[in-house]
Amino acid sequence: MALALDRLFPPPLDRLADLSVSVTDRKGQPLRVFTNGAGAWRLPATVDEVSPLFVELLLAYEDRRFESHAGVDPLAVLRAAAQNIGAGRVVSGASTITMQVARLLEPRPRTLGAKLVEALRAAQLEWRYGKRDILGMYLTLAPYGGNIEGIRAASLMLLGKPPIELDAAEAALLVSLPQSPSRLRPDRYPERARAARDKVLDRVAEAGALPPKAVAEAKTEPVPVARLAQPASAPHLADRLRHAHPGQAVIASTIDGSLQQAVEALARRTAETLNPRAGLAVLVVDNRDRSVLAYLGSPDALDETRQGPIDMVRAVRSPGSALKPFIYGLGFDDGIIHPLTQIADVSTRFGDWAPRNFDRSFTGDLTVIEALQRSLNVPAVLVLDRVGPLRFSEALRRAGARLVLPRGTLLPGLPVALGGASVSLWDMTMLYSGLARDGLVAPLRAVAGDGGEERRLLSASAAQQVRAILEGSPPPPGLVQVQELRGGGPVALKTGTSYGFRDAWAFGVTGRYTVGVWVGRPDGTPSPDHYGRNTAAPLLFELFDRLPADRGRPAGPIRNETPPELLRRLRPGEVELAGPRQTDRLRLTFPVSDMVLEALGPDGKGEPMTLAASGGRRPLSWLIDGRRIAQSAIAREVVWRPDGPGVVRVTVLDSDGRSDSATVEIR
């Protein structure tokens, strides 16, 4: 019968499951705590997480025979009955801790019938669970006044310490408060709270749980008179992790709590020097395991003037020149350029577009090393023209970075080199971290245990060359001497500024750390005279000052051997050799390998798509799975309609017999 009733009416544990979510740093310290579904601060607690002294005082005061009774203590019932009859009113109760847990799980009006239900539920709890489990339920649910529930929340919010560190006075106070949590709130009625605490101390002294001297010393301690503010560090990340891990009460992040606080303090000071509506965002990553050590979405998440609630780590913005290192890296891998290739920085038209440098001047011939270190525009566009903007964007996509093209733009073009597509600080920092990981890129980790597949963006050689070149980039004005005194090794630096001074970026890479910084107005309004080198880069170096001196090995030296003859000079529209000029290398620019093309209409039939190539000697022949579908005498594009879903191989062949292919999936 009892077994059948137990199965029909199991203990209601919904309140026990409705916990506050706590996001912690890598050492287990809370970064942010959220109220639960009922609006209460309720954190889980177990016996092992609480001071043994607190447990001893609790049992001595509340339930001396907790370890031996079966949910109801008959001796306590008889004692309470005798005291109440003698006084002619209720002066003592007989609720065991198990009965209190039953009431906390299933609150009812305080009636004789409710007491009977509590007793039955207590017996059921004792039958189902062990003593430590029941005590853990009490430690999680006990009320402490207002919306504070459970020993952990009470200890943190009233005393500013975890419950494992409670001393005698603190333990006695927290034993007393659940007796009448509203009437004894120390932040409202400190004298009442003190009297209740001293009553507990006297009672446990009588029971022999504390020596008289310890009781006397504990009574001299003050009681807290105010709630402590709850931690609110890394608020944007904490909120994101809470939604990404539903049902998880404690989420262990990779954040370094001390570094996070230092970053937040620095961001607040820096924000005061900016436009009142400007914001900034910061990411600090440990390259060894891609773990995020600091995450700042805005200087103040509550500052509406700066649109602080917006997480600018995740917002997509134009990166300006910050993608150039990866263009050059792919150029190294494709055999298009060498660090010492002479490249022309001259007025050049690419179709109807003529890019210009930041200072609107041109340098003439210089090496690839100098072009990247000075972040010149025409050389970067020239290299991207050879790499192919579609191949470049697909390489970033396969590495996990999402480029967002301007509205109405179907395919990336050469302006991508100068910020003609948007990307997030999160993805950009991930890409830069790959420079320190020999060209391997994988998702950043904000939670311990999270992982992701590594994908190769650049060869190890190309990644090291790019990083070595950036290590030679000049630091912001005024920081040269400080950089020399710092002694932490070179930082591979790249800055970027979007069109109209809307976004200022800076990225720094060492062997161990990658730091990404964005500064600007979240609403996209220009900030004249604020650009990467004078706004974001100084902040980046201040952030590096707060990192350990051991930054890992630098990437240098730069490869300085004489480049092969084919790579000695690169000019717009040609590759200049020591001998006769040759035509550009044939390249299939759309599609590129591993693309997934949504090219089927609602009826399952293929929609027309344009195949494109660059270079090669015309006419060009086009093949699908080895079958020729078209030949173009002049144009470098043809229209093709897929037969249906599946994997196909697209090939372009020029008149000299050279070819380029890509395997793609049609859906």
N, C-alpha and C positions, 0 to 999 in steps of 0.2 A: 504493500500500500504506500509506504513512505517513498519507495523507489519510483513508483508511478507518479506520485505527486511531485517529486523532484524533477522528473522529466517534463511533466505538464507545465510546471511553474518554475523554470530555472531562475536563478538570481538575476535581476535586471542590472546589467553592467554598462548600460549606455553612458551614464555619467562618468564612469571610470575611463571610458574610451574617448570622451570629449575633453581632450587635453590641449593646453597651449602648445604651440609649435615654437621650439627654441632652435635658432640657428647659431651654431658655435664656431669659434675659430679652431685652428689646428691643435690647440692645447685643451680644447673642451670648454673654454670660457665663452659665455654667451655674447654674441654680437647683437642679436635682437631677439626679443620674445614677443609673440603675438598672443592676444587674448583668445580664448577658445570660443566655441559657437555660442555659448551663453554669456559672453562678454567678461569672463572671469580669468584671472591669472591662475592657472592650474597646471603645475608642472609635475611630471611623474617622479616618484621617489621610492626607493627601496631601503630596507633596513641597513644594507651595506653602505648606503650613501649618506647616512645620518650618524651624528656623533653617538657612540655607545652611551655616553653620559645622558643624552636626551632620552634615549630609549629606557634607560634605567629609571630616570625620574618620572617619565610618563607612566610606566607600569606601577611604580611605587605609589603614585598619586591617583591614577585612574583605575587600575585593575591589577591588584597584587597577585591574584590567582589566574592570570591570563594564560599561563603556560599549562595549567592543569584542568581548567573547566572546559565544558563542551559547548560554549556559546553563552550560557546563562550561568551565573554564579549563585547557587542557592544560599550560601552564607551571606552574600551581599544583600540578597532579597530580604532575608530575615532581619538583618541589621537595619536596613532602610525602613522596613515596616515598623520595627520597634521605635525607632527614632521619630518617625512621622506621627505614630499614635501618641507617643509621649508629648510631643510638641503641639499636637492638635492641628498640624498643617504639614505641608510637604517641605521638609528641610534637608532631605537626603534622597538620592536616587540609587538605583541598583544596576544601571546600564553598564554592561561590560564594553570593552573596546569592540568586540565583535558585534554587539547590539548597536553600538554607535555607527559602525560601518554599514549595517543593514539600513539604518535610518538615513545615512548619507547617500546610499545608493538609491533609496526609494523614499524620499521625504513625504511625511504624512503629518496631519494635525496631531498634537500631543494629547492623545486620548488613551483610555484603558485598552480599547480595541487595537489601537496602533501599537501599544506596548506588546500586546500578545503577538501581533504579526512580526514585530521586531525580534521577539524571542524565537519564533519559528524560523524566521529567515537566518537568525544567528546560528541556530542548530544546523541549518542547511549549509551555510558557509563553512562551518567547522567540519562538516562531513565531506565537503567538496575540496577544500583548500587547506594548506598547511598554515601554521601559526605565523610564519614569516610573510607568507602571501597576504594574510588578513591584515597584519600590521602594516604592510606596504600599501594596502588599500586605504587605511586610515591616514597614513602619512601623505597620501596623494589628495585626499578629499577633505580633510579637516578644515573647517572655516576659521579665518583669522581676522575677519572684519572687512566690510566693504566687499570688493570683488577679489580679495586675496584668498586663495584656497590651497591647502597643502603646505607641508613644512618647507619645501624648497622655495616656493614663491615667497612665503612669509620671511624666511631667513634672508633671502636676497633683497626684498623690498623694504624690510624694516631694519635689518642689521647690516646689509651690504656684504654678506659673506655666505658661502655655501654651508648647508647644515652640518657637514662633517666637521666644521671648525667651531661649533658652539661651545662656549664656556658654561659654567654653572648658572650664572645669573641669566644669560641668554636662553639657556635650555629651560629654566624654570618659567621664564616669561612666556615662551612659546608653548609650554605645557598648559599654562593657565588660560590663554586667550580663547581656545575653542569652547570653554565653558559658557561664555557669554560674549561672543565676538563683537557684537555691535556696541554693547555697554562698556566693554573693556578696551576699545581701540586706543592704543597708546598715542596715536597722532591727534586724537580728540580729547581723550580723558587719561592723561599720563598718570595722575595720582591713583586713579582706579586701577590702572594696569600695574602700577608699582605694588599696590596692596594685594592684588591677586597673585603677583609673582612671589611676594613675601609669604603669602599663605601656602603656596606650593613648597617653598623652601622649608617652612616650619613643619609641614606634613611629612616631607621626605626625610627630614632630620629625625623625626619621631620614629620613622620606619627604619632608620639606620642606613639610608642610602647616601647621606652626606654627613661628614663630621661637622660638629658645631662651628669650628673655626672657618671652614669653607662656606657655611651658611652665612655667618656674620660678614665675611668679605663680600659675598655675592649681594647682600642687601645694600651695600654701599654703592653699588654700580648704578648709574643712571639708566632710565628706560628711554628708548628712542621716542622722539616727539614729532617725527615727520616721516612720511614715506620717502624712500629714495627713488630717484629717477631710474627708469628701466633703461638698459643699454639700447642704443639705437645706432650702432655702427654698421657701415656697409648696408644702408637700408634698401637700396635698389636691388642689390644682389640677394639679400635676405628674402625680400618679397618674391623675387624670381624663383629662388630655390624652394620656397614654401609651396608655390604653385606647381613646381616641377616634381615634387615628392609628396603628393597627397597622402594623408594617413600616417605620415611619419612624424612622431613627436619631437625627436631630436635629430637635426640634420647637421652633420659634421662637415664644415667647409674646409677648404685649404688655406683660408685667410690667416695671415700672421697678424694677430690682434694688435701688437705693439706698433708694427709698421703701418697698419691701417689707421690707427689713431694719429700717427705722425703725418700721414698723407692727408687726412681730413683737416688737421690743424693747418698744414701748409696751404691747402686749397682755400680755406677760409681767409687766410691772410692775403693770398694772391688775388682772390676775388675782389677784395677791397680796392685793388689797384686798377680794376677793369671798369668798363661801363656798367652802371647799376643793373642793366638787363643782360649782361653777359654771364656765361657760365663756363665750366670746364669739366673735363672728365679725364680719369687716369686709370691705367692698368699697369700692374707690375707682375711679371711672370718669372718663375724659376724655370729656366730652360731645361734643366735636367729631367724633369717629369711633367713639364708644361702646366704646373700648378699655379693658380692665381694667388699671389701673396697679398695684393691690395686691389680694391675695386671701388672706384669713386664715380658714380653716375652724375653727380652735381655737387657743388660746394655745400648746399643745404637743401635737403629734399623737401623742406617745408616752405622754402622761399618762393612764393608765387611770382614775385617780381622778376626773378631770374629763371622762371619756369622750372624750379627745382624738382618737382615731381617727375619730370621727364628724364629717363635714363639715357644719357648721351653716350654711354658705352655701347648701347645697342642701336642707337639711332643711325640711319644711313646718311652720310654727308659726302660731299665731293672731297676727295683726298688731295687735290692739287697735284703736286709733283711726287707725292709719296710712293707711287707705284713704280717709279722709274727704275729702282734697283732690280726689280724682277724682270723688267723688259731687257735690261742689259744681261741679266743672268741667263735668260733664255737665248739671248743672242750669242753668249759664250757657248752654250750647249749646242746650238744649231750650227756652229762653225761660221757664223756671220761676222763676228768681231773678235778681237783679242784686246786685252787691257791696253796695249800700246798701238792699236790701230789708229791711224790718223783719220779723224772724222771732221767734216766741214760744218762749222756753225756759221752759216751764211743765210741770207734771205732766200727762202725756198717756198715754192708753192706745191702743195699736195692736192691736186685737183683745184678746187676753188677756195682752198684754205691755206693761209700763210701764217703759221705760228710765229710768235715773237717771244723773246726772253723777258724775264721779269723787269729788267731795267731798260727794255726796248732797244738794246744794242746787240751787236754781233761780234764774235771773237775771231772768226776765221778758223784756220786749221788748228786742231789740238788733239790730244790723245783721248781715248775713251775714259781713261782714269780721270783726266781733268774735267771732261764733260760731265761725268757723274758727280764728282766732288763739287762742282760748281752748279750742278742741277740745271744745265742749259737745256732749252726746250727743243730746238731744231734737231740736235743729235739724237735725243731720245725718240722723237717722232720718226726720224730716219731709220733707227734700229727697229722700231715697232712696225714700220712699213715692210721691213724685210721679214721679221718674225711673223707678222700677220695679226691684226687686232682680234680676229675671231679665235685663232689658236691661242693667243695670249689670255683672253678672257676664259676660254675653256680650260686652260691649264690652271688658272686660279680657281675655277669652279670645281675641278676635280680635286684640288687641294683643300676644298671646303669653304672657300671664300665666295660670298655672293655679291656680284656686281649688279647694281640696279641702273639700267639705262634710262636716259631721259624719256619722258612720255612721248609715245609715237615713234620711238626708235626701235627697230626690230633687231638689228645686228650691230655689234660694237664697231666703231670706226677708230681712226687714228687719234681723235681728241681724247680717247681713254688715257693716253699717255700723260695728259695735262689736267686730268680731273674731270673728263667728260663722262664719267659714270660715278655712282655713289656707292659707298661701302661703309661698314661700321668700324668703330675703333676696336671692337672685339676681334673682327676678322683680320684687320690690318695688323694688330699685335700678334695674332697667331702666325701670319705670314712672316713677319720679321723674326719671330722666335725660330722659324725654320732655318734662317741663315746661320744660327748657332748650332743647329742640329744637322749640319751637312746636307741641307736641302730637303730634309724630310719634314712634312707638315702634318699635324694632327690637331684635333680639337683641343682647346684649352680646357683644363680641369679646374672646376670650382668646388667640387665635392670629392672628398676622399673616396677612392675606389673607382671613380668614373674613368672611362678610357675612351679610346677611339682609334680607328685604323689609321696608321701613318701612310701618307701618300707622298711620292717624290715629286716635288715641284722643280727642283734644280738638282743637277749632279753635285756631288760633294765638292768637286773642284770649282764649279761655277759659284756655289754658295760661299766658299771660302774666299774666292777672288772678290766677290761683291762686298763681303764683309770687310775684307782687308782694305779695299778702296775707300769704303765709308769710314773706316778708322782714321783715315787721313783727311777727312772733311774738317774744315776749320770750325772750331766751336764758336758760339755767339760772341760778339764783341764784348770785351771786358772779362771773359772767363778763361782766357788763355793761361794767365799766370796761376789762377786758382786751380786749373786743370793740372798744371805741372806739379803744384804743391800737394795735390790730392793723393798722388801716388797709387791710385787704384787701377792703373792700366788704361789704355785707350778705350773710348766708347765709339762704336760705329754709329755715326749720327746721320739721320736724314730728316729733313723738314719738308713741309708742304704748305701751300697756301691756295685756297680755292679762288675762283673768279670773284672779283669784287670784294676781296678781303672778308669773305663770309666765314671761313674756317681756317684756323691756324693749327698745324699738326707738327709733332716732333716724335721721332722714334729713335731709341738708343738700344744697342745690342752689345753685350759682352758675352764671354763664354758661358756665364752662369745666368745672367739676367737679361730680360727684355722689358723696356719701359715704353709705354705709349701714352701720348698726351694730346688731347684736343682742347682748343680754346675757341670760343665764339659765342654768338647769340643763338640760342635754340630756335628762335623764330626765323632765322635765316637772314636777318638784317645785316648789312655790311658793317664792319668795324674798321674804318679807314686807318691806315698806318699800323695795323696790328697784323703781323704775318708770322709764319712759322719760326723764323730765326730770332725775331726780337720779342716774341710773346710766349710761344710754346717751348722753345729750346732752353731758355734760362730755367724754366720750371722743371724741365726734364733733368738738368744737371743738379738742381737742388734735391730732386728725388734720389738720384744716384748717391748723393752725399749721405743719405739716410740708409743706404744699403751696406752690408758688410764689405770690408775692404777687399776680401777675396772674391774677385769678380770672374775668375776663370781665365783661361789662356786667351791671348789675342789671336786673331786669324792671320795676321801678316806673316811673312812679307808678301808684297804684291809680286806677281810673276813678271819679271822684267826682261825675259829673253826676247830676241828679235822675232816678231810675228812671221808666220809663213808669208810667202810672196802674195798669195791671194788675199791676205787679211791686212796688208800694209796700209790701205787707204779705202775709205768708204765715202762716196759722194752721193748726193741725191740723184737717183735714176740710173746709177751705174756702179760697177765694181771695177776699180782701176788696177791694172796689173803692170808688171814690168814689161810684159810682151803685149800682143794684140788684145784689144778689149773683147770681152765675152759677154753674152747676154746673161741676165739674172737667172738664178736657179729656179727651176719649175717648182711651184708649191700649190697644193690643193688648199685653198683658204676656207672653203665651206663645201661640205661639212668637214669636221676634223674627227679623228679617231675617238671612239668611246662615247660619242654624242648619242643621246636619246632624242629622237625627233618625233614630235607630235604632229604627224603629217597625214592622218586619216580623218576623213570627214565622218559625219553622223551615219552615213550609209556603209562605212567600212572601206570605202574606196579612197585611193590616194589623192591628196591635194597637190597641185603644182608647187614645186619648190625650185629655187635657183641654185645651181651648182656653180662655184666660182673658183678661179685659180689666178695665180700671179706668176710672172716670169715665164721662162721657156720660149722656144721659137715656134711661132704659129705657122700653120694651123694646129689647133688642139683637138685631140680626139677624146671622147668621154665614154667610159665603160662602166657597166654595172655587172658585178660578178663575172667579169671577163667578156661580157657581151657589149659590143659598141652600140651606143644609143644615139650619138650625135657627133658631128664634127663642126668646129667653128673656125672659120678662116680668119676672122678679125677679132670678134668679141672673145673675152675670157670668161664668159658666163653662158650657161645654157639652162633651159627650163626642163625639168624632169618630173614625171608623175609616178610615184611608187605604185607597184602592182598590189601591194597589201602589206600586212604586218610581217615582221621578221628581221633578221640580221643580213645586211648586204655590204658588199665591198665596192666603194666608189673609187674609180681610177681616172686620172687625167694623163694623157700621153702627148708629148710635143713632137715636132717634126724631126728632131734629132734623136728620138727614141728614149728620151728621159721620161720618167713617170713619177707620180706621187699618188698615194692611196690612203684611204681611211675606211675603217670598218665601223658601221653605225647601226643602231637599232631603230626600226620604224615602228611606231605605235599609232 
